Amino acid sequence: MEKQLEKYNSMRNFEESPEPAGVAKSAKGKRKEKAHALQFCIQKHDASRLHYDFRLELDGALKSWAVPKGPSLDPKNKRLAVHVEDHPLDYATFEGSIPEGHYGAGDVIVWDRGMWIPQGDPVEAYANGRLKFELQGEKLVGLWSLVRTHMPGKQEQWFLIKHQDGAARPENDYDVVAAEPDSVISERTIVAKTAKAPRAAKAKVIKQPTAPARKEQSAPLTGARKAELPDKIKPELATLVEKAPGGQWSYECKLDGFRMLARIENGKVRLFTRNGHDWTHKLPGQAKALVSLGLESAWLDGEIVVADEHGVPDFQALQNAFEAGRSGNILYYLFDLPYLNGVDLREVPVEERRAALSTVLRTSNDPLLRFSEAFSEDPEALLNSACQMQMEGLIGKRLGSPYVSRRSSDWIKLKCKHRQEFVIVGFTDPKGSRNAFGALLLGLHNRDSGELRYAGKVGTGFTAATLNSIHQRLKPLQTKKPAVVNPPCGAEFKAVHWLKPRLLAEVAFAEMTKDGSVRHAVFHGLRDDKPAKDITEERATAVKTVPAKKTAAAKPSAAKKKAEPAPSQIGLDQGKVRITHPDRVIDASSGTTKVQLAQYYASVAEWILPQLKDRPVALVRAPDGIAGELFFQKNAERLAIPGIATLDQQLTGQPMMLINNAEALIGAVQMSTVELHTWNATTDNLDKPDRFILDLDPDPALPWKRMVEATQLTLTVLDELGLKAFLKTSGGKGIHLVVPLTRKLGWEEVKDFSHAIVSHMAKMLPERFSAVSGPKNRVGRIFIDYLRNGLGATTICAYAARTREGLPVSVPIYREEISELKGGNQWDIHNVHERLVEVGDGPWADMKKTRQTITAEMRRRVGMKKA
């Protein structure tokens, strides 16, 4: 394995590239790989030329081919596939931007992923240069071949060919690469460098209505057509990109609020969230303001925000406004007009729709309605300005594009990166093919004490020329002792060349962690115009209130928190819980600290405490972060958690814990808890469960759409039995189906029934489901875990975080939402709040009212023998 990846490793500097290192899975001390089906992935890679990297798992690595034009579903098209170096298995989920100056520099997304099934011996077929296989992916399915050619070249030339089967389609009818351009695991996309030509712009403007009763006609707009007012319109969603594309675009500020669509019909206004929930009753002032526009019929699209004392939108303030019933403080920024006065404008170019919207809004003097202004300046300069103003970033819209009710690459979002000067305090030696130096170590002076403190490192953004020229300036400044009061430790810093603090570097970075280190840093140049002693962390200054009709600046919560001292106490209604080591990083991938996790649990207490109430709970603790050793703890012995209750029960032979209040919840986090797992029974009757849970646990190689299909099939079985089920994401790779019960039966009876359902499904569809636990028994299938229904067994609690990269959260969902998800880890502790404010406990609102029990007829239908 290590030999297979030697070439891959030699071509990359992992200190500076975000790509995963090629580490042998069988190396000593590594966790043994679990059995799973063979996975494949196709990564869309915008390097020197846009291409697609086709990868098949074989012999512990990803065999890889670069396919310039991407795969085709047309068997007549033989796609050239250039064989390249093997990649590590971890590369199958890699997305990000490889820095300039590095091999393969450019953006990468996972365009497709899933399972591949060789037809015959894959090792022998690969050696012979003729691989035939079936793909079961999100986008690609059916039979395919990779065939080695005899064409000359430095690298082997193969062909990727689709077989003639039910999944084949002529390219003239359907080009899968053009039709499905985005990532299958995230919101990312890659926008082509050569943009589509915008439509011919006929800048027509809607006439201004003067009274509600007066019918106004609109001048013709490109692509406009008469149509009935739609009952529903789903919003167009933006895809995340790493950098601004070429072509003709306009940019708006990305506002930190809630997406909101307004429907107007004969003077009646209804306001809908992104997910179609009617919030008109929550926004009476905004609805009244829309009535004053005097429109006969319309659909308008925008964002609702609450501005702080400086005129900057603040998401927390918006949430507080709803909780306190102060909707009069909420501003409605409008940015699109899909329909107006009997005319469907969705095929009209975006710039014409916005011109019409601007004209419509000029009739309003209501301060609650604002127009989201657009800018045509250089996007990099705009993004820099946006970030300095504490905004989330920018939304870009391709000129000439229509309005579509889906995520589109015609609408993009650029996230903010911060940028400032740092003192250069050291440098590391180069690795691999790099020369001069590896990374610059950075420092900042503490604003209060004046101490120079370590602030992370930057290893990207250099060219070969700048590496050498900077190195010449660094060498005379070398010194034996570090200038920072907190020099970093660890093996990678043992050979650091420390410097006198003289030179300054201007660096862009995604964020700064609580311990004061930059993340995702990029070097932009040396600075000579300031003394090193003046360099401290830049903090945002107050932004003047934005006047009406102008775009307010949105402020991401992470940037807001960055300038504040890390709290050591979490305030609760009944007091405070002290958090020791608040800046300890729990998850290195997101930089999340212990206090941020505590703040998350405090913020969701109203949702998670009803799920915990009176249920014995087990904790997963991570004293050294989620990458360290984890401890699964079922009792409170030696844990000094304030407010926690214990039960000395004979049922399980050990004391059990109860977390029934916020003090105990945050106290558990203080003791390094990340996950909370609960029983299927409550303390008033621990002998009889009040629910059973079916945990759909897939082979990791399976595409997500197989999980969607499995969930829908399981719901159908439960529906036919007459049992109502409620869904939640697992926070990992799966879905949980929760079936509430009236408490009549004991543990063994309920567990046996759930086992019978699983066995019934595995018997009906053995190629899809397994009723036997263990990775080797679910290869290429989904194990429906019924074992969580036994006495003392537990399942991750709804709204609890998971010990996985990014700290995803287990979240209740509507059954209609399952087909819209991209994974069981869609929400994490940083992005779940908007959903909770919007839907609350809606997906599970009827759970407590559900009365159902397991009947003899149900047992008979799933094949259980009569008791």
N, C-alpha and C positions, 0 to 999 in steps of 0.2 A: 504494500500500500504506500509506504513512504517513498519507494522508488518510483511508483507510478506518478506521484505528485512532485517529484524533484523539479521537473521543468516548470510546472505551474508556480512553485515557490520561488524559483530562481528569477522569474520574470516580474516579481512583485515585491514591493516594500510595504509590509503590513503595518508598519508604524505610521504610514501616511495614507494608505489606501483603505477604504472601508470594507474591502472584499474579505471574506473569511479565509483564514490561514489553512493551508492544506496539511492538517494533522491526521496522522493515521488513527483510525478508529480502534484498531486493535492494540495501540500502544499501551505499555504498562501503566496501570493506574487509571485508565479511561474506563468509563462505564461500558459494559458489554452491550453491543447493538442488539436491539430486540428484533425478532422476526417481523418482516413486513414484505409486501409485494414490491416488485421493482418499480421505481418511480421514474418519470420522465418530466422534463420541463423544457419550455421554449422561452428564452429571454429575448426581448426586443432591445437592441443595443445601438444607441446613437453614437458610434465612435467616429472615425474619420469618414465612414459612410454608414448609413443606417442599414442594419442587417438583423438577422434572427439567429440566435445560438440554440441549436437543437441538441439536447443532452439526454442520454439514456444511462441509467444506473446499471453498471456491470462490474463485477469483481471489486466491489467496495469503493468505486469512484464513478464519476459521470463522464462517460465517453462523449466527446463533444465535436460538433460540426457547425461551422459558420455557413448559414444559408442566406446569400445576399438578397434574394427576392422574397424570402419567407415561404412557408408551405402553401401548396395549392391543393384544393379538393378535386381538381380536374386530373384524372389519370393520364391525359394527354400531355400534361406539363411535367417534364423532368426537371426538378429544381436542383441546380448545382449546390453541393454541400462540401465545403472544404474542411477536411479533418484537422482539428487543432488539439492542443494539449488536454489531457485529462484534468477535470476539476473535482474538488472535494464535494461530498454529498451535501454539505451545508450550503453550497452555492445555489441549490435548487430553489431557495427562498430569498436569495439576495436581490435587493432593489436599492438603488442609490445612485450616486454620481462618483465615478472614478475621476480623480483630479487630473488636471492638465499636466503634461509632462510624464505621465505614467502610462504603462502599457494598457491599451484599451480605453484611454481616457474618453469619458462621455457618460451619458445617462443610461441606466439599465432598469427595466421593469420585467416582471414575470408575466409574459403574454399568455402562457398556458401552462398547465401542470396536471399531473394525474398519474395513472398507472400504465405500464406497458407490459404486454404479455407476449413473450417470444414464441414463434412457431418453430419448435425444434430446439436443439441445443444452442443457446445464444453465444457461448464462448467459441464453439466451433464455427458457427455461422459468421461471427465477427472476424475470426481469423481468415476465413475463406472470402471475406469481402462481400457477403450477400446475406443481409439480415432481413428477415420477414417477421412482422410483428403486428399485434393489435394495439391500438391506443384507446384508452378510456380517459379522456381529458375533459376539461371544461368546454373547450372549443373543438378539438380534434378527436374524432372517434373512427373506428373501423380499421381495416387492414392497410398497412403501409410497407414499403421496402426501402432499405438503404443499400445501394449497390456501388461497389468500388469500380472506378473506371481505370483505364490505362493511359489517361491523358497526362502529359508531362507537367511537372511543376515542383516547386520546393516542398509542397504539402500534398498529401493524397487528395485526389478529386473523386468525390462520390456523387451519386444522384439520390435525391429523396423523391419517392414516387408514391402516389396514392393508388390503391387497387380499386378496381371497379366493383363497388358494392353499394349497399343502401345509403351510405354516407357520402358517396361521390357526387359531385355537382360540376357542371360545366362552368368554367371561370367567367364566361360571358353572362351567366345567370347570377353567380354569387362568388365574389372575391372575398374570402374569409379574412384576409389580412386587412383589406380596406374597410370591411363591414364591422369588424370587431377589433379596434385598435388598442384597447386599454388593458391595464393590468387585471388579473383575475384574483389578486389577493389584497389590493389596496385601491385608493382613489387615484393613483398615479397614472399618467399617460406620457407619451412622448409626442410632441407636436412636430410635424415634418418641417425641415428647414425651408423648403420651398412651399409657401402657403398657396392655397387656392386663390385664384383671382377673385376679387370682390365683385359683386353684382353691380350693374350700372346703377349709379345713385341718382334717383330722381327726388330731390329733396322737397317733397310736398309736406304741407303742414295741415293738421286738423284745424278746422275753424273753431273758434272759441265759443262754447255754449254760454248762453246768457241767463237761462232760467231752466229749472228742472222740467217744466212742462213743454218746452220748445224742442222740437226734433231737429237736430243738426246733421247735415250731410258732410262727409269727409271728402276731401280732394283725393284723387286716385293715388295709391301708393304701390310701389313695385311688389307684385305678388299678393296684394290684398284681394280677398274674395268675400262676397256676401255669404253669411252663414248664420244659423241659429246660435244663440248664446249657449255655449257648452255648460253642462251641469257641473263638470269637474275639469280642472286642468292641473296636471302635475308639473312642478317647477323644473326648469332646466338647472342642472347641477354642474359645478365646475370641477375639473380634474386637476390634481396637483402636478406641477412640473418643477423641475430643479432650476431651470433658468428660462428667461424670456425668449420666445422663438422669433424668427424673422417674419417678415410679412407685415400686413397692415392690421394693426390692433388699436383698440382704445382701452384705457385702464381706469378703474375706479378704486376707491379705498375699500378694503375688506372690513366690513363693520362687525363689531363684536356684539351680536344680538341674536334674534330669532327670525328665521325666514317666515314671511307672511304674504299670502296671496289674498286679494280682495275681489269679490264677485258683486257686481252691481246690476240690479234688474228692477226697472221701474221705481227707482228711489229707495229700494231695499238693499241694504249692504250686508254681506256676510264675509267674515274673515276666517281664513283657513291656514293652519300650520303646514309645514312642509309635508307632513304625513297625512294631511286631509282632515285634521281635527278642527271642529268649529269653535273658534275662540271669540266670536262676536260679543258674547256676554262679558268677556273679560276686558274688552276694549271699546266701551261705549263711546268715549270721546273721539276716538279715531274713526269709528263708523259714522258718527255725525259729521265729522270733517269731510269724509268722502262723499256723503250725501250732498254737501254744499257745492260739490263740483258740478252738479246739475247734469250728470250723464244719464242717458237713457239706459245703456247697458255697457258693461265693461268687465274685463279682467285686468287687474293691476298686480305687479309683482314687486316686492321690496323686502326690507328688513326693519324690524322694530328694535329700538335701542333706548337706553336711558343714559343721558349725559351726566357726568359728575360736575363738581363745582367749576372745573376748567373747561367744560364743554366737550369733554372726551367721553365717548360711550364706554360703559362699564357693565360687563355681563352680570356681575354679582349684584349691582344696583338694580338691574332689570329684574332679576329673580326676586329681589327684596320687594320691588314695586308690586309684583303680582301677589306675593304673600301678604303684603300690608294693604292690598286693595287700592294702591295709588296709581292707577293706570293713566291718570291725567298727566303724569310726568313722562310718559312714553312717547317718543318721536317715531314717526313712520317715514322712513326714507324709501322712496320709490325709484326703481331703476328700469322697469320694463312694462310694456303695454301689449300683451298678446291678443287682446280683443277690444274693440271699441264700436259702440253704436251700430250693431248689426253687421260689422265687418270683422272677419277673422284676419288678424295681422301676423300670425305665426310664421308665414312664409315671407314676410316683409323683412328686408335687411335690418339688422339691429340698430344701425345709426338712424334709419328712418323711423323705426318704432320709438326710439328715444326722443327724436325731435318732436314727434306727435305728443309724447308724454309730457315733455317740457312745456309745450303750448297749453295742454290741458291744465297743468298745475299753476300756470300763471293766473288762472281765474280764481285761485284760492288765496285767501289771506289768513287761513288758519295756521297757527304756528306749529301744530302737530304734524303737518304734512311737509315733507322736504323732498327736493329732487337730488338724487345722487349724481353729482357732477362727474364727467369723464375728462381724462387728460390724454393728450396725444404725444407728450414729451418722451424722451428716452426712458424706457422702463427701469433701467438700472439706477438712474438718477432719481426717478420717482420712488423706487423701492427704498433707496437710502434715506430719502426725506420721510417716507412713511415710517420707517423704523425709528428714526430719531424722534418722531412724534408719538412713539409708543403704540403704533398701529400693529394689527395682525399681519398685514401685508397688502397685496393688491389682487384685484380680480381683473383679468384681461378678457376682452371679447373681440373675436375676429370680425373685422368689418365685412359686411355682406352676408353674414350668417343668419339663418332662420332661428326661430325659437322652437326647441324640441324638448319634450317632457321626459328627459333622461339625463344621465351624466354624459357630457359632451366634451370633446377636445376643442370645440369652438369657444368654450368658456374655460379659462384656466385660472388657477390661483397660485400666486407666488408668496411663499412665507418670508417673513422678515428675518434678516440677519443683522446683527448688531455690528458696529464697526468703531474702533477707537485705537489709540496708541497704547503700546505696552513697552516697558523697559525690557531690553534683552539681557537676561542674567546668565545665560549659558547656552551650550549647544551639544548635541549628541553626535557620535560618529556615524558615517553613512553605512548603509547596508545594501547588499545586492549590487546592482549596477549603478547605484547613486554615487556621486563623488562629492568632495568638499565636506559636507556635513549632512546629518540626517534631519534633525528638527531643531528649532530655536526654542529655548526655554524662556518663559515670559514672567514678568513681575509687575505688580502694581503697589503703590504706596497706600497704606491705610489712611483714610481721610481723618480719622481721629488721632491715632497714635503716631502717624508718619512712618511706621515700619514698612519696609519693602517686603512684600509677601509673594510667594510663588503663585502664579495664576494660570498654569497650564503650559501647553506647548503648541507650536504650529509647524507642520512638516509639509504642507502643500502650498501651491501657488508660486513655486520657484521654477525658473528655467535653468538650463545648464549654465548659461552666462551669469545669471544673478547668483546662482550657488557659488560660483568661483569668486565673483566680485565681492559678495558679502563676506565670504570666508576670509578674504584678505584683510577686511576691516575688523573681523573678530579676533584674529590671531594675536595682535599686539595687546589686546585687552584681557588676555587670560590671566587668571589668578588661582591660587590654591583653595581659597575658602569661598563658599557661596555668599552672595550679598543678601540673600533672602533669609528671613528669620525662621522660615519653615521649609527647608529644602525637602524635595520629594524623596521618598525612599523606595526601595524595590530594586530588583536585579537590573532593570533597564536603565536605572539612573546611576549605577556604580561607576561608569566610566565617563561621566559628564565633564565637559570642559567648562568650568565656571568663569564668569567674566566680570570685570568691573562694570558697574551699571552706568554706561555712558550712551549707548546707542538705543534708538527707539524704533519699533516696528509698528506699522499700521496694519491691523488685523481685522478681518471680518469673521464673525462667529455666530452660531445659531443661538446659543444661550450661555449663561454662566451658572454653574452649579452653586449650591448653597455653600460649599467649601471654597468658593471663589476661583474655580478653574473653568476655562473656556472649553466649549464643546464644538466640534466640527469647524475648526479654525482654518482660515485661508489667509496666507500672507499677501499683502498688497503693496508693500514698499517700505523703505527706510525713511525716517523723518529726522530732520536736523534743526527744525525751527522752534523746538521747545526744550527746556532743560529737563533732564530725567527726573529730578526731584519733584517736579510739578505733576507727574503722571499718576493719576488716581482713577478709580473706576468712574466712568461717566454716568451721571444720573439724570433722568429726564427732568426738564424744567416745565413749569406750568405752561399749558397751551391755551391761548386766548379762545374765548367762546366763539364758535363758528356761527356766523350770521345765518339767518333763514335762507333756504334754498341752496346752501353750500354743504359740501360733504363734511361730516364730522369725522374725526380720527378715531379709529377703534383701538382699544388698548388690550393686548393679551394679558391674561392674568399672570402668566409666568414672568413677563417683563415688569409688571407692577410689583410682584413679590420680590424681584431681584434687588430692588433698591432698599428693601426694608430689612431690619435685623431679623435673624432667624428666631422665632418665638421658642420658648422653652416650656410654655404651658398652653394647654388647650382649654378654652373656656367652655363650660357647660352650664345648663340651667341651674344645676344644683351645686356648682362650684367649679374648680379647676383641677385638671390632672397634669402633673408635671411630667414632661418628656425629657429624659436624660439623653445625651448624645443626639440632639435633634438633627444635626447635620450629617449623621452617618448615612451613607448612600445605601439604599436597599436594592435598587435596580440600576446597574451601571449603564444599561442601554438607554434609559431615559433620564438618568441623573436624579431619580426620585429619592428623596431623603426620608428618614424615619418620621420627621415632623410633618412632611407633606402627606404621608400615608395616614397619620393620625388625623390631620385636617380633613382628609377625604372621609374617613369613617365618621367623624363628627358631623360633617355636612350631610351624610346620608342616614343619620341615626333614625330619622322619622320613618324611613322606608325599611331599614334592615332590622330594627328592634322588634317590629311585629312578627318578622320571620324567625327571630331568635327566641321570642317569649316562651318561657316554660319548656323549651326543648333542650335536653342535654346536648352539650356542644363539645366538640373536639377542636383543638387548635393546631395549626401548622405554624411553627415558629422558625424564624430565620435570623438568628443572632448575628451572623456574619454576612447578611444579605442573601438574596435568592440564589446566588452562585455558590454559596457555602453549604455546609451541612444543614439539613432541615430536620426538625423534630416534630413528630406527630404526638400530641399530648391529649389524653382523654380525661385527666384529672388535674386538680389544682394544687397538688402537693408541691411544696417549695416555690409556688408562684404567689407572690404578694400582690394580688390584683385587688384594688379597692372596689367594693360594690359587688363582687362576684358571690354567687350563692353555690353551695355544694349540697349534694344529695348522697347520703350514705346508704346506697341501695343494695339489696341482696340480689337484684336481677343480674347484674354483670359482675358482681364480686369486687367492685372497686368504686370509690367515690366518683360522682359525676359533677360536671360544672353546669351552671346556668348563667347566661348573660342577659339580664332583664332590664338593664339601664345603661345610659350613655357613659356613666363613670366606669362601669366594668368593661364596656366596649373599648374605650380609649385606654383603660388600664391594661387590657390585653395587648394592645399595640405597643404600649410602653415596655411590655415584656417580650417584644420582638415578634408578636403574632402578625402574620400576613393573612392566612386563610382561616375561615370559620366554617366548620362542618356540623350539621345538625342531624338529630334523630328524626324518625318518622312518627314519633309519639310525643305527647306532652305530659307533664308531671302529674296531672290530675288522673291519668289512667295510663301508666307506662306499660301495662300489660297488653294494651290494644292499640295498634297504630291507627292514625287518622288519615293515612295516605300511603300509596306506594309509588315508587319512582322507577321509570325505565330510562337508563342512561345509554344513549346511542354512542358507542365508542368505536370509531372507525380505524381501519388500517391507515396509518399516516400517509400512505401513497395515494389513497383514493381521492378523486376530485371532490370538491365541496358539493357539486350538484348531486352526487350519490347520497350525501347526507340529507340533502333536501328531499330527494325521492324517498329515502328510508323513513324520514320523519312523517311524510305525508302518508306512506303506506301504514305505518304504525298507528297514526291517528285514525285511518280508515278502519283498521281492525277494532280499535277501542270504540269508535262510533257505532260499529255494527253490534258490538257487545252491549251498547247502551251506557258506556262510561264516558264521562266528560273529562278531558285532560287539559292541562295548562302547560305552556311551554316556557323554557328559559334556556339561554345559551349557557354552556358549561364554563365559559371563560377560557376554554382550551380548544380542542378540536371537535367537540361534540355538542349534542343537544340533549336536554333533560325533559322528559314528559312526566309531569306530576299529576297523579290521579287521586283527588281527595276522596275519603271514605267516611261514612258514618261508623263510629267505633263499635263494632259488634264482634269481629273476629280477632283471634290472637295472631302473634307473629308468624308462627309456622304456617297457618292457613293462608295468610296474605302472601307470604313469600312463595309458597307452593303455587298459588294462583298466578302470580307474576311470572314464575318460572314456566308455567304451562303456556302462557301467552307467548313467551319468547320461543319455546320449543315448537309451538304451533307455527309461528312465522318462519323459523328456520327450516321446518319441514316443508312448508309451502314454497319458500324461495331459498334453497340451500346455497345458491350461487351468490346471494346477497347478504344473508344473515348467518350468524353463528350463535348458538346457545351455550357454547362452551368457552370458559374464560381462558386467558393466556394468549400472548401475541401470536404464537404459532397456529392457533386455532382461528384467528381472524384474518389471515393473510388474504388480501384482496376482498375482504368482507367487513361487515360491521357487526361487532358483538353487542347485543342488547343486554346490558348488565342489569340483572335482576337481584344480584347478591346484596345490593344496598338496602334490601327490604328485610334483612334479618335482624334479630335482636342485637342491639349494640352497634349496628352498622350506621354509617353516616354518609351524607352527601353535602357538597359545597352549598353553602347558604346563598340564597338570592341576594344580590348586591355586594357579596363578599369578593375581595380581590384574590387573584391567584398568584402563586409563586412562579410566574413565567415572565419572559422578557416583555417589558412594557407594562406589567401589572394589569392585565386584563381583568374584567369584572364579569361575574355571572349575572345576567340581566333577563328579567321576564319579558317575553315578547308576545304579540298577537300571533295567532296561527297563520293569519294572512301575510305576515311579514317574512316568513321563513324563506320564501323564494327570492326575497330582495337582499338577503344577507350574503356576505362574502366569506363568512367564517364564524366560528363560535367564540372568537376573541375580538369581535368587532368593536366593543366598547372597553375602555380602560378607565382608570381612576381620574384621568385628566380630561376625558371628553364625554363622560356619561351624564354630566349634570344637565346639559341642555335637554337631553332626552327625558330625564326625570322630571324636570319642570314642565315639559310639554305633555307627557303621557301619565306621569305619576304612577299610581298602582293600577292604572287602567287595564293592562293585560290580565291581571289577577284579581280584578275587583269583585268578580262573582265567586271566587274560590270558597270563601267562608259560607256563602249561601247555598253551595252545592250539596245536595243530600243524595247519596247513592251508596249502594252496598253490593257486595259480590253475591250473586244468586246461584242457585243450583243450575239454572239454565245456562248461565255464563260459563260455569265450570264444564258443563257437558259440551258446549260449543268449542271449547279449546282443548277437548280431548281428555279431560280429567276423569278418572274413574270415580264412580259413585262412592262416597264415603260410607 
